[in-house]
Amino acid sequence: MVGQDTLDYYRGWLGYRRWFLRVPGVQVCVAQDGQRRLSAALGYADEPARTPLTERHLFRIASHSKTFTAVLALRLVEQGRLRLDDPVAAHVPGLVGSALAQITLRELLSHGGGVIRDSEDGDFWQLTRPYPDREELTRLAAEPSAAVLPRHERFKYSNIAYGVLGLVIEQVTGAAFDEAIQQQILDPLGLSDTGPELTAERREEFAAGHSALSYAPERAVIDHVDTAALGPATGFFSTATELASFYSALLPDEDRLLSHDSSRQLRHRQWDVKEAESGYGLGVFLNRVGEHELFGHSGGYPGHITRTLACPKRRTVVSVLTNAIDGPAEPLAMALFRLMDLAESASHQPAPDGARFTGRFSTLWGVQDVALLGGRLFGINPLIANPAEDPVALEVLDDSTLKMVSGPGGGSIGELARYEFEPDGSIRSVRGGSGMTMRPFEPPAS
C-alpha cells in the first residue's frame, strides 16, 4: 500500500515539475484496489486563456484507445464470435487477396504483422488533412505498401493495424465500433466521461491541446478533430480518474471485463520493444520500473500526451494526462513507482515529527526538497525526472537539526541541516548542503 505521505509528496512534486517544465496542465489519478487515493488537476486547461484545469476536463488519450479495442476483441473471442488466429480477410472482404489478407487478429493486436504505421501520407497527424474514413482505410490497408515487414519479424507499431481491427469488430458485431465499445466496455464499468471519439456536444469539456516549445517561443492552441476510422487506434477521450478505473478492471482477479485467462493473454509478453525494459502484449505495453512489473499504455494526440501504468502486484494504477505535445506524461507517471520503491527501501530511522522539516527550498544554485516518504525524511532533487535518483537520507537529531546520513559522495554526507523556525512553526530558513542557507520556495503562478 502506497503511504499517504508518499502520495502527498508526489502531488507536490508533480506541481513543481509542471511549473519547471512549463507544461500547461497535468491531470492525475492514483488508484489502489480500484479505490481512488489521489486525484488532482494542476495548471491550465487553456494556457493563453488562463482557464484552470479541473479533474473533469476531458483529454484525448490517443493510443490508450488500443487497450479498449484489444479488450473488446478479447470479449468477442470469449463470446465465440472471433478467434485470435482468424486471418483478417475472413472478416474484412476488402482485404481478400491483399498483402495483409493472412495476417491474424493476434498479430494485429500485438503489432507483429509488419503493417505500415500510418500510411505513406500521415499528415493527418499534423491536421493538414482529415484522418482516413472507412473507405480510405480499407484502400490503404489493401495496398501492397501496407505490408512493410514480414510477419513475425519484429515489433512494428501500427495505427493502421488497429484501424483494421475496428473494421473487423464492426463486421462481427453488426454495429458501429462506437456502439460496440459503449455496450461492451463503457456501460458495464459506468464510464460516463470516456468515449471512442470526439463528440460535438461535449467539445467545450475538453482541455485544449498545445503545441511544443521545441520549435517556437510560445505555445499555440491546437484544435481537436475527429480521427474517423482510426478511432480504434487513437480516437478515445477520457479523464485520469476514469482511465484509472478502466485499467484497475484489468488487474489480476478482476472479472468485470475479461476472464482470468483472457486477462493473462492481454498482459502476456508477445514482443520485446526495448530489450528487458519494455515489451508489448495484446494492446498493452509492459514495463519494468524499479521493482515493479507494469502494464498500461501511452498516448500521443496532437496537443495531448498521456500515460497510464498499472502494477498487478501492488494493485496500483496511476494515470497522468498532459495537454501539450511535449508533455512528459511517462516520466511523471513512472515517478510514483520510483517514490514507492524509495519509501520502502529506506534503512534509516523513522522521523515521528518529520512533517515539520518538509518543504521546498531554494539557493542560488537551484531547488531542493525535503520529503517524508514512508515515515522517513529524504533530500530530493526536483529538477531531475527521477525523484529517487541520488536521494539524501536525513535523520532527526533534535527539534531543529537533521543529519545527512547517506547520499552521493559529492554531497554533504555526515553534515548537518540546521533549521530556523518562525513563531508560528513555519520554516524561516535551513542551513544545509555545503553550509548554504536555503529558504522556502513556492513557484510563482504561471
C-alpha positions in Angstrom: 0.0 0.0 0.0 1.4 3.3 -1.0 1.7 5.6 2.0 -0.3 8.8 2.3 2.9 10.8 2.9 4.3 9.4 -0.4 1.1 10.4 -2.3 1.2 13.9 -0.7 4.8 14.4 -1.8 4.1 13.0 -5.3 1.3 15.5 -5.8 3.5 18.4 -4.8 6.4 17.1 -6.9 4.0 16.9 -9.9 3.0 20.5 -9.4 6.6 21.7 -9.3 7.6 19.6 -12.4 4.6 21.1 -14.3 5.8 24.6 -13.5 9.5 23.8 -14.0 8.9 22.3 -17.5 6.3 24.9 -18.4 3.6 22.3 -19.1 0.2 23.9 -19.4 -1.7 21.4 -17.4 -1.4 18.0 -15.7 -4.4 15.8 -14.6 -3.5 12.8 -12.4 -5.2 9.9 -10.6 -3.8 7.2 -8.4 -6.0 4.2 -7.5 -5.3 1.1 -5.4 -7.6 -1.9 -5.5 -9.9 0.2 -7.6 -10.2 2.9 -4.9 -9.1 6.4 -5.7 -6.2 7.5 -3.5 -5.2 10.7 -5.3 -6.9 12.9 -7.8 -5.7 16.3 -8.9 -5.7 18.8 -11.7 -2.7 21.2 -11.9 -2.3 24.3 -14.2 -4.4 25.3 -17.1 -6.9 23.7 -19.5 -6.2 26.5 -21.9 -2.9 28.4 -21.2 -3.5 31.5 -23.3 -7.0 31.9 -21.8 -5.7 31.1 -18.3 -8.6 28.6 -17.9 -7.9 26.5 -14.8 -7.7 22.7 -15.4 -10.2 20.6 -13.4 -10.4 16.9 -12.7 -13.5 16.7 -15.0 -11.8 18.2 -18.1 -11.6 15.6 -20.9 -8.4 14.6 -22.7 -7.8 12.9 -26.0 -6.0 9.7 -24.8 -4.8 8.6 -28.3 -3.2 5.2 -28.2 -4.8 4.2 -24.9 -7.6 3.5 -27.4 -5.7 0.3 -28.4 -6.3 -1.2 -24.9 -10.0 -0.6 -25.2 -10.0 -2.1 -28.7 -8.0 -5.1 -27.5 -10.3 -5.7 -24.6 -13.3 -5.6 -26.9 -11.7 -8.1 -29.3 -10.9 -10.5 -26.4 -14.5 -10.2 -25.1 -15.7 -11.1 -28.6 -13.4 -14.1 -28.5 -14.9 -15.2 -25.2 -18.3 -14.9 -26.8 -17.3 -17.2 -29.6 -17.6 -14.5 -32.3 -13.9 -14.2 -33.1 -10.8 -16.3 -32.9 -7.4 -14.6 -32.4 -5.9 -16.7 -35.1 -8.5 -15.7 -37.7 -7.0 -14.2 -40.8 -8.1 -10.6 -41.2 -9.5 -11.1 -44.7 -12.1 -13.6 -43.1 -13.8 -10.5 -41.6 -12.8 -7.6 -43.9 -13.8 -8.6 -47.5 -12.0 -5.6 -48.9 -8.7 -7.2 -47.9 -9.2 -10.5 -49.7 -6.2 -11.1 -51.9 -4.2 -8.2 -50.4 -0.7 -8.4 -48.7 -2.4 -8.2 -45.3 -5.1 -10.9 -46.0 -3.5 -13.7 -44.0 -2.3 -11.6 -41.0 -4.1 -12.8 -37.9 -6.0 -10.7 -35.4 -3.4 -11.7 -32.8 -0.7 -10.2 -35.0 -2.6 -7.0 -35.4 -3.3 -6.8 -31.7 0.4 -7.3 -30.8 1.9 -5.2 -33.6 3.6 -8.3 -35.0 2.1 -8.2 -38.6 4.6 -5.9 -40.2 1.9 -3.4 -41.1 2.7 0.2 -42.1 2.4 2.6 -39.2 0.2 5.4 -40.6 0.3 5.0 -44.4 2.6 6.8 -46.8 0.7 10.1 -46.2 0.4 10.6 -42.4 -0.1 14.3 -42.5 -3.4 13.9 -40.7 -1.2 13.8 -37.6 -0.3 17.4 -38.4 -4.0 18.2 -39.0 -3.4 19.3 -42.6 -5.8 16.7 -43.9 -8.6 14.6 -42.4 -8.0 11.2 -40.8 -8.9 8.3 -43.1 -12.6 7.2 -43.2 -13.5 3.5 -43.5 -13.3 3.6 -47.3 -9.9 5.2 -47.3 -8.6 2.9 -44.5 -9.7 -0.2 -46.4 -8.0 1.1 -49.5 -4.8 1.9 -47.6 -4.7 -1.5 -46.0 -5.2 -3.2 -49.3 -2.3 -1.5 -51.0 1.0 -3.5 -51.4 2.8 -0.8 -49.4 0.7 -1.7 -46.3 2.9 -4.7 -45.7 6.3 -3.2 -44.9 7.9 -6.1 -43.0 7.4 -9.9 -43.0 5.0 -11.2 -40.4 6.5 -12.3 -37.0 9.8 -10.5 -37.8 9.7 -7.9 -35.0 7.6 -5.5 -33.1 6.3 -3.0 -35.6 3.8 -0.4 -34.2 0.9 0.3 -36.4 -2.2 2.6 -36.1 -3.4 1.2 -39.4 -3.5 -2.3 -37.9 -5.7 -1.1 -35.1 -7.9 0.8 -37.5 -8.4 -2.6 -39.4 -9.3 -4.2 -36.1 -12.1 -1.7 -35.8 -13.4 -2.8 -39.2 -13.3 -6.4 -38.0 -15.3 -5.6 -34.9 -17.9 -3.8 -36.9 -18.2 -6.7 -39.3 -18.6 -9.2 -36.5 -21.0 -7.2 -34.2 -23.0 -5.7 -37.0 -22.8 -2.4 -35.1 -20.7 0.7 -35.4 -17.4 0.5 -33.4 -18.6 3.3 -31.1 -21.8 1.4 -30.2 -19.9 -1.8 -29.6 -17.5 -0.1 -27.2 -20.3 1.6 -25.4 -22.2 -1.6 -24.9 -19.4 -4.0 -24.1 -17.0 -1.8 -22.0 -18.1 1.7 -21.1 -21.6 0.9 -19.8 -20.5 -2.2 -17.8 -17.9 0.0 -16.0 -20.1 3.1 -15.7 -17.6 5.2 -17.6 -19.6 8.3 -18.5 -16.6 10.6 -19.2 -15.0 8.2 -21.6 -15.8 7.8 -25.3 -14.3 6.4 -28.5 -14.3 9.6 -30.5 -14.7 13.4 -30.3 -18.4 14.4 -29.8 -19.6 17.8 -30.8 -21.9 18.2 -27.8 -19.0 17.8 -25.3 -16.4 19.8 -27.2 -16.4 22.6 -24.5 -15.4 20.0 -21.9 -12.1 19.1 -23.5 -8.8 20.6 -22.2 -7.2 22.5 -25.1 -4.2 20.9 -26.8 -1.0 22.9 -27.0 2.0 22.9 -29.4 5.6 22.2 -28.3 8.3 24.7 -27.2 10.9 22.9 -29.3 10.1 24.9 -32.4 8.5 28.2 -31.1 9.0 30.5 -28.1 5.3 30.2 -27.1 2.7 27.5 -27.3 -0.3 27.7 -29.6 -3.6 26.1 -29.0 -4.4 23.1 -31.2 -8.0 22.2 -32.2 -9.5 18.8 -31.6 -10.5 16.8 -34.7 -12.3 13.5 -35.4 -10.0 10.6 -36.0 -12.6 8.8 -38.2 -11.7 5.1 -39.0 -8.5 5.4 -36.8 -10.7 5.9 -33.7 -9.9 2.3 -32.5 -6.2 3.2 -32.6 -6.2 6.8 -31.4 -9.7 8.4 -31.1 -10.7 7.9 -27.4 -11.2 10.6 -24.8 -11.3 10.2 -21.0 -10.1 11.6 -17.7 -7.3 10.4 -15.4 -10.0 9.1 -12.9 -11.8 7.0 -15.5 -8.6 5.6 -17.0 -7.5 4.5 -13.5 -10.9 2.8 -13.2 -10.6 1.1 -16.6 -7.1 -0.3 -16.0 -8.0 -1.3 -12.4 -10.6 -3.5 -14.0 -7.8 -5.3 -15.9 -5.8 -6.2 -12.8 -5.5 -9.9 -11.9 -8.6 -11.4 -10.2 -10.8 -8.8 -11.7 -13.5 -10.3 -14.0 -15.7 -7.3 -14.8 -14.4 -7.2 -18.4 -12.3 -10.3 -19.1 -12.0 -13.8 -17.7 -8.8 -14.7 -15.9 -7.4 -16.4 -19.0 -8.2 -13.5 -21.3 -6.7 -11.1 -18.9 -3.5 -13.1 -18.8 -3.4 -13.1 -22.6 -3.7 -9.4 -22.6 -0.7 -9.0 -20.4 1.4 -11.8 -21.8 4.6 -10.5 -23.5 4.4 -11.0 -27.2 7.3 -8.9 -28.2 10.3 -7.1 -26.7 10.1 -3.4 -27.5 13.3 -2.3 -25.8 15.0 -5.4 -24.6 14.1 -6.2 -21.0 13.0 -2.6 -20.3 9.7 -2.8 -22.2 7.6 -5.2 -24.2 4.1 -5.4 -25.7 1.2 -7.8 -25.1 -2.2 -7.5 -26.7 -3.0 -3.8 -26.6 -0.8 -3.0 -23.6 2.8 -2.0 -23.1 4.7 -4.0 -20.5 7.3 -2.0 -18.5 9.7 -2.6 -15.6 10.2 0.4 -13.2 12.5 -0.5 -10.3 10.8 -3.4 -8.5 7.5 -3.0 -10.4 6.3 -5.1 -13.3 3.7 -2.8 -15.0 1.3 -2.8 -17.9 -0.6 0.1 -19.5 -0.4 2.4 -22.4 0.8 5.7 -23.6 -1.0 8.2 -25.9 0.2 10.9 -28.2 -2.5 13.1 -29.8 -1.8 16.5 -31.4 -1.7 18.6 -28.2 -2.2 15.8 -25.6 0.4 13.3 -24.3 -0.8 10.8 -21.8 0.4 7.7 -19.8 -1.2 5.1 -17.6 0.7 2.4 -15.7 -0.8 -0.5 -13.6 1.1 -2.7 -11.2 -0.6 -6.1 -10.7 1.5 -7.0 -7.6 0.7 -3.7 -5.8 -2.7 -3.4 -7.4 -1.9 0.3 -8.1 -2.8 2.3 -11.1 -1.5 5.8 -12.0 -2.8 7.8 -14.9 -1.1 11.1 -15.9 -2.6 13.3 -18.7 -0.9 16.4 -20.1 -2.1 18.9 -22.6 1.0 19.7 -24.7 2.8 17.8 -27.5 5.9 17.8 -25.3 4.1 16.9 -22.1 6.3 14.5 -20.1 3.4 12.1 -19.1 5.6 8.9 -19.0 8.3 10.1 -16.6 5.6 11.8 -14.4 3.7 8.5 -14.1 6.8 6.4 -13.5 7.9 8.7 -10.7 5.1 7.4 -8.5 6.6 3.9 -8.5 10.1 5.2 -8.1 9.0 7.0 -4.9 7.2 3.9 -3.7 10.5 2.0 -4.0 12.4 4.7 -2.3 10.0 4.8 0.6 10.1 1.0 1.1 13.9 0.7 0.7 14.8 3.2 3.4 17.0 1.8 6.1 17.5 4.9 8.3 15.4 5.9 11.3 11.8 6.9 11.0 11.0 10.6 11.8 8.0 10.7 14.1 7.8 14.5 13.8 9.2 14.6 10.3 6.5 16.7 8.7 7.7 19.9 10.4 11.0 19.7 8.4 9.5 19.1 5.0 9.3 21.7 2.2 10.8 23.0 -1.0 13.8 25.3 -0.6 16.0 27.3 -3.0 19.5 28.7 -3.1 21.4 30.5 -5.9 22.2 27.0 -7.2 18.8 25.5 -7.5 15.9 23.9 -5.6 16.0 21.1 -3.0 13.1 19.2 -1.5 12.9 17.7 2.0 10.2 15.0 1.7 8.6 12.5 4.0 8.3 9.1 2.4 7.2 6.0 4.3 7.7 7.9 7.6 11.4 8.8 6.7 13.0 12.0 5.6 14.8 12.4 2.3 16.5 15.2 0.4 15.3 15.0 -3.2 16.3 17.0 -6.3 13.0 18.0 -8.1 15.0 19.3 -11.1 15.5 15.8 -12.4 12.9 13.4 -13.9 13.6 10.6 -11.5 12.9 11.8 -7.9 14.6 8.7 -6.4 17.9 9.3 -8.1 20.7 10.1 -5.6 18.4 10.9 -2.6 19.9 12.1 0.7 18.7 10.2 3.7 18.0 12.5 6.7 17.8 11.7 10.4 16.4 13.9 13.1 18.9 14.9 15.8 16.7 17.3 17.7 13.8 19.7 17.1 15.8 21.9 14.7 18.6 19.7 13.3 18.8 17.0 10.7 21.9 14.9 9.8 22.6 13.8 6.2 23.4 10.1 6.8 23.7 8.9 3.2 23.7 10.2 -0.3 26.0 10.8 -3.3 29.7 11.1 -2.5 29.9 14.5 -3.9 27.3 15.8 -1.5 27.5 16.6 2.2 27.2 13.2 3.9 27.7 13.4 7.6 27.0 17.1 7.8 24.0 18.8 9.4 21.0 20.8 8.2 20.0 23.4 10.8 16.5 24.9 10.7 15.2 28.2 11.9 11.5 28.4 12.5 9.1 31.3 12.7 7.0 31.7 15.9 4.1 30.0 14.1 6.2 26.9 13.4 6.7 27.7 9.7 10.3 27.4 8.4 12.3 30.6 8.0 15.5 29.1 6.6 17.7 25.9 6.5 21.5 25.9 6.5 22.1 22.7 4.7 24.4 21.2 2.0 27.7 23.0 1.6 26.7 25.1 4.6 24.5 27.2 2.3 21.3 28.9 3.5 18.1 27.7 1.8 14.8 29.5 2.0 11.3 28.2 1.4 10.3 28.4 -2.3 7.0 28.4 -3.9 6.8 28.7 -7.7 5.1 31.9 -8.9 1.8 31.5 -10.7 2.2 30.8 -14.4 
